[in-house]
Amino acid sequence: MINVVLLGPPGAGKGTQAKFLEETFGITPLSTGDMLRAEVAAGSTIGRKADAIMKAGQFVPDDMIVGIIAQRLDGDDCRSGIILDGFPRNLPQAEALDEMLKEKGLKLDRVLSIVVDDDAMVERITGRFSCAKCGAGYHDKFHRPKIDGVCDDCGGTEFVRRADDKAETVRARLEAYYECTKPMLDHYGKMGLVSSVDGMASIEEVSEQLKAAITKELNVD
């Protein structure tokens, strides 16, 4: 069993890398957002409570999220291990997760931290735009349509940008991420669990760094 936490600021590509780790090591990605939505859709007791909290505009308490993760860990697809994406986000959540895993006789094997260059990340995110018709993604610098103003996939001529992809918004999100995660990384660092990788490398290179961090530390082939 391999249990890892995957950390990285918004836009660092955690979803892509979680999929890679799933396919490479046969471990299951667990997104707290997906799990919450699943509980709400199922109409479970914890789902109904979480739904009421979210509809009131409040954050779901840490103990409730840890409870959902605890239930999910009992699933057959988690027997080979898990990748936690989106949790923990801060030190109290990390400590709650540590306690829950201990109660189950489990432990974290690795905390994988995708490190980015802030200025380059702002450029990466603010340059994104997509076809309004089919959703195909583009970038001002790295991936422009072959013909300016015309979508490569569907020929659409209207494009949109996400409202929260503005530079000041991206920098605020990065600052919030660092403020929350630094104490948590210090916590896991003292436990010798943190492996940092260069998130500004290509997707394939980041994947190989993550794979190496797991295989080296855990002697997994």
Sequence and secondary structure as in RCSB ss.txt:
>XXXX:A:sequence
MINVVLLGPPGAGKGTQAKFLEETFGITPLSTGDMLRAEVAAGSTIGRKADAIMKAGQFVPDDMIVGIIAQRLDG
DDCRSGIILDGFPRNLPQAEALDEMLKEKGLKLDRVLSIVVDDDAMVERITGRFSCAKCGAGYHDKFHRPKIDGV
CDDCGGTEFVRRADDKAETVRARLEAYYECTKPMLDHYGKMGLVSSVDGMASIEEVSEQLKAAITKELNVD
>XXXX:A:secstr
 EEEEEE  TTS HHHHHHHHHHHH  EEEEHHHHHHHHHHHT HHHHHHHHHHHTT    HHHHHHHHHHHTTS
GGGTTEEEEES   SHHHHHHHHHHHHHTT    EEEEEE  HHHHHHHHHTEEEETTT  EEETTTB  SBTTB
 TTT    EE  TT SHHHHHHHHHHHHHHHHHHHHHHHHTT EEEEETTS HHHHHHHHHHHHHHHH   
